[in-house]
Amino acid sequence: MHSLPLLLLLLWSTGSHSFPVATLEETQEQELETVQKYLENYYNLKSDWNPIERQRKSGLVVEKLKQMQEFFGLKVTGKPDAKTLNVMKQARCGVPDVAQFVLTEGNPRWERTHLTYRIENYTPDLPRADVNYAIEKAFQLWSNVSPLTFTQVFEGQADIMISFVRGDHRDNSPFDGPGGNLAHAFQPGPGIGGDVHFDEDEWWTNNFRNYNLYRVAAHELGHSLGLSHSADIGALMYPNYIFTGDVQLSQDDIDGIHTIYGPSKNPIQPIGPKTPQVCDSKLTFDAITTIRGEVMFFKDKFYMRINSFYPEAELNFITVFWPNLPSGLQAAYEVADRDEVRFFKGHKYWAVQGQEVLPGYPKDIYRSFGFPATVKNIDAAVFEEHTGKTYFFVANKYWRYDEYKRSMDAGYPKMIAADFPGIGNKVDAVFQKDGFFHFFHGTRQYKFDPKTKRILTLQKANSWFNCRQNLLHLSPEWRSEEGRGPKPGSPSGPPPASPDDPVVPTESVPPETPAMCDPTLSFDAVSTLRGEILFFKDRYLEAAQIGQGDHEMPKGRNKFWAIRGTEVQAGYPRDIHTLGFPSIIRKIDAAVSDEEKKTYFFVEDKYWRFDENSQSMEQGFPRLITDDFPGVEPKANAVLQAFGFFYFFSGSSKFEFDPNVRMVTRILKSNYWL
């Protein structure tokens, strides 16, 4: 919160349009005046310069534009682009975002907590009872979260005087008729301090039509109590006029009033909603869908969207596009060939085309899709274009619906984990793009190939947004062109074709020393050893695992050594076939032992399990790696068990696998621990 200048004006300007120009000098005269006037009013741009001085002063204009863009969370360019002009033309309060001075020193506040207010006259647009109710509710909004109390008086002087006036009403801030200043308020203080004036030339309502008296009054009373503007678009004290149908204080508003007057006297302190931050690493989503080539993410009462024209994510209220949709949407999907998007909440859903909700909606999911009564809500939904099928995800199961037959497919529901291995048992949101499904659960996002039924990447849920942290290890380039592990010819590539192939002496071709911080670094073997983790690269070691007190190391084609400490045990090396492998197995790719004294041996795309207690290979093996370890690569270079997880190394990536829930929980660089 910033300190508050004396007078606060709420402005409204209808419409918005594009402004496709690169520099201020190239703009049309009308839009140049818009920019100049806006910066003069709210960013302390001096108004005493004429057109002859524009070129000389353009540097100052650019700096002021950058200040404005930074405040509103726009891309900081210093140029009046389309998004910048759109914000300038939206409703807003007239307090400067950058002020030259304030009337009183320090943050203005009332010195007592019980205040009076009086409505001096009434607008003819609403019944007197409706005006009284709107003003009373606006005061209650603030008293519910602070120690302040308010009493209406009907004669004499009150702390906060409220009136409906027009034109010049002798406070040095005349109104300018319809479509101009909506209202203004004064900061706390004697005389005119705290007073609120509404422009009688506007049309005041108690509904969605402009302008909702309750919404404007609640904002203006925040100024009367000493609050200035917030850059949080979800806050009531955000500069622009936005009415979503639900007037409430955000946590930002509550924190602001607490800063001035302290917390409420209620034993349970009120908590307000928080506006999603697109670059918050803990961000989750309620629903996601494509819409006419864009991707829209939904959270509470907000949407976030991205497109190819603007790299920054746009955040705004859902009601900006669809005033009749509820907040807290739970699922959404697009049927592109019908230009139709369906939104779900509870057992109801809405169908929209563009910004219009289609007639007859909302409808219930039971009659329309055939869900049983046990289904109370849809968690996520996605339409598969080439099959015409829609997948509905509910708890740990999913249904499949035929959009062309308009009926649910037989044999459903099925288990999510069975047909979408690796993504877990529950889906928060999902959408399809470029033939892949993007599943979201908590803060994770899984890119899933429905043809191969494999996870391709695991990323943060907000990786679609232009956030700096998403450019680090959260979105690794961990696949080769072939999409399977290390590239041919890499140091961890295939060994000679047969045991008789000549081995080139290391002196002839000196090996390259591994660089620990090389992002392409891969390992030949990884193992724990007496509480430490050892990583092996080159010098011929290919796999390692912990046995019963001994450290066993398969090496070369078909041999392994057992060591204790730094000593190789007597009788080694031995042939790997003494462990029970068939003769066709020539080498072990990776091995790991778990806490139950089971050792897993990984060979190509299969694995064996060896019982260390009975010293025998278990029945029913080998099995496919991807069947029992969904989400990891079908071939492992190295495997490690630590911290209750299995860590599968493939190429330059490491997959953290939770054996309890049988899913990949993170994908990191192989050298993440180094």
Residue, then its C-alpha position, 0 to 999 in steps of 0.5 A: m500500500h502507498s501513501l494516499p494523496l488528498l483526492l481519489l477519483l474513480l474513472w470509467s472509460t468505455g471500450s478498448h482497442s489495439f494500438p499496433v505501433a512501436t514508438l510514441e512518435e508514430t501514434q495517432e494524435q488522439e492516442l498520444e493525448t490519451v497517453q499524455k493525459y493518463l501519465e499526467n493524472y497518475y504518474n506526475l508527468k508535467s503538463d507544461w510542455n508543448p508539441i515542439e518539446r515532445q521529442r526532447k521530452s520523449g525520454l521522460v514519457v518512456e520512463k513514466l510509461k515504464q513506471m505505469q507498466e511495472f505497476f500493472g504487471l505489464k511487460v515493461t517496454g516504455k511503449p504504448d502497446a495494445k495491452t498498455l492502452n487497454v489498461m489506460k482505458q479501463a475504469r480506475c480510481g483517480v488517485p495518482d499511482v505516483a504522487q508528488f506529495v501527500l497532504t499530511e505527513g505519514n499514513p493518514r488514519w482516523e485516531r478513533t475506531h468508532l466513526t459516524y457517517r451520514i447520507e446527505n442526499y439520495t440518487p433517484d436511480l435507486p430506492r432510498a432503502d437500496v441506497n442505505y443498504a448498499i452503503e451499510k454493506a460497504f461499511q460492514l465489509w471493512s468493519n468485519v475485518s478491523p476494529l472499526t465500527f460505523t454508525q449512521v446519523f441522520e443530521g448534523q456533521a458526521d465523520i464521513m459525509i456521503s452525497f450525490v452531486r454533479g458538475d462543479h460541487r465546490d471541492n476543486s474536483p468537478f465531475d464531467g458528466p456521464g462516462g467521466n469520473l464516477a466518484h471521489a473520496f478524501q483521505p481521513g482528516p478534519g473537514i472534508g476528510g473522509d467524505v465520499h462524492f458520487d457523480e449524479d450524472e452516472w446511472w447507479t444500480n444494484n446489479f451487473r449493469n454499470y455502475n454498481l453502487y455497492r461496489v463503488a462505495a466499498h472501494e471509495l470507503g477504503h480510501s476514506l479509511g486511509l488505504s491507497h491503491s493495490a497492484d493486486i488485480g483481485a483486491l477491492m483497492y485495485p485502481n480499475y473498476i471491475f464488478t464480478g457480482d461478488v464484492q469481497l475483500s481480498q487478503d491484500d485488502i485485509d492486510g492493508i487495513h490491519t497495517i493501519y488499524g490493527p486486526s479485528k477483535n473477532p477471536i477468529q481472524p478473517i481470511g480473504p482470497k488470494t490472487p493467483q501468482v502465475c510464477d508461484s512454484k506452488l500454483t495449482f489449477d482448477a481446470i484448463t482448456t484450449i479455446r480457439g488456439e489459446v490455452m486458458f487456466f482457471k483458478d478460483k474466480f480468475y483465468m490465466r491465458i497464454n498465446s503466441f502474441y504475448p509471452e506474459a500470461e494474462l490474469n483477469f476475472i472469469t466474468v470478464f469473458w463470461p459474466n454468467l459463469p460461476s467461480g471455482l470451475q472444476a473441469a473444462y474442455e473444447v470441442a473445436d469442430r463445434d467451436e464449443v467449450r464446456f465448463f463443469k462445476g458440481h453436477k452442472y455444466w455450461a456450454v459457450q461459444g466465444q463469449e456467449v453462454l448457449p441457451g438452455y444452460p446450465k444442464d446436469i451431467y446425468r441426463s446429458f452424458g449418462f453419469p450415475a448419481t454417485v458422480k457428484n462432480i467432474d475433476a477434469a475432462v479432455f476431448e481427443e480430436h482424432t477419435g471424437k472421444t471425451y475423457f472424463f476423470v472422476a476420483n481414480k477412474y475415468w469415463r469415455y464419451d462419444e461426442y458423435k454418438r452422444s453416448m458413454d462408451a461401454g466398459y467404463p469407468k476404468m482405472i486411471a492408473a491402468d491406462f495412463p501409467g505414471i500420472g498417479n490416481k487423480v487428475d486436477a486438470v487436463f488438456q490436449k495439444d499437438g497430439f499429447f495429453h497434459f495432465f495436472h495434479g497438484t504442482r506437477q504436470y505430465k506430458f503424456d503420449p496416448k499412443t505409446k502410453r508413456i510420460l514424455t516430460l514431468q514439469k511444474a504446473n505453471s511451466w507454460f508461463n514465462c517464469r524464470q524458475n521454469l527455465l532451470h531444472l524443471s523443464p530439462e531437455w532430457r531426451s535424445e532425438e530418438g526419445r530414448g536415453p543417451k544419444p548414440g556414441s555418447p560415453s554411456g553408449p553400447p560396448p563392443a559387439s562380442p567378448d572377442d572384440p579388441v579392447v583399445p588401450t586407454e593410453s591410446v585414446p585418453p578418456e575425457t575427465p567428466a565435468m561434474c556440472d556438465p548438464t549432459l553428464s550421464f553415469d555408468a553406475v550409481s550406488t550407496l556405500r556406507g552412507e555415501i553415494l558414489f557415482f561411476k563414469d568410465r574406467y569400465l564400471e557399469a553397475a553397482q549395488i549393495g548386497q548383504g554387507d558386501h558391495e557387488m559390482p558387475k563388470g564387463r561382459n559377464k563378471f562381478w566383484a564383491i568388495r567390503g570397504t576397499e577390499v575385493q573379497a576372495g573368490y571374485p570375480r564370478d560369473i553373473h550366471t551364478l546368480g541365475f541369469p540365462s546364458i543369453i544375458r551378457k551384461i547388467d545395465a543397472a542394479v539396486s537392492d531395497e530394504e527388504k533385501k530384494t535386488y533388482f537387476f535391469v537388462e535392456d527393457k526388462y528386470w529380474r528380482f533376486d532374493e538376497n536371503s535365499q540367494s536365488m532368482e525369484q519366479g515370474f521374472p523377467r518383467l518389463i520395466t515400464d509395467d512396474f515402474p511407470g513413467v521411467e525410461p524403458k532402459a536404465n543406465a543406473v539405479l539408486q535407492a535412497f530416502g525411500f525412493f528409487y532413482f533411475f538414471s537415463g542419459s542426463s536425467k534422473f527419475e525419482f520414483d516412489p515405490n509406494v504409489r508407483m509413480v514418478t514424483r520428479i525428473l531432475k538432471s543426473n548431476y543434481w546432487l553434485 
